[in-house]
Amino acid sequence: MKIVTISADELREIIREEIKNAGNLVKDSITSLEYLNVTQLSKYIHLSVPAIYQRVADDSIPHNRIGSRIIFERSDIDKWIKSKNSSPPS
């Protein structure tokens, strides 16, 4: 075993990079899924969980129910986002 000495600043930079890499792994794993749950969707579209539940209640976001579970087809969400971005502001 080899012991390496690093400064506090170097350690902070290493930690920052690892956190950034971990975040990218989560995003990559979410974008490879065909169906998302509420938590995954929240991370995918950067919208809070309560805001997603509100849109489900309003039926303003494409979703499906399997029993009490709410799931979102990622391709439907992508289309929904594009339609929202192409709509003229009201």
Secondary structure, DSSP 8 states (H G I E B T S, - for coil): -------HHHHHHHHHHHHHHHHHHHHHHHHT-SEE-HHHHHHHHT--HHHHHHHHHHT-S--EEETTEEEEEHHHHHHHHHHHHHS---
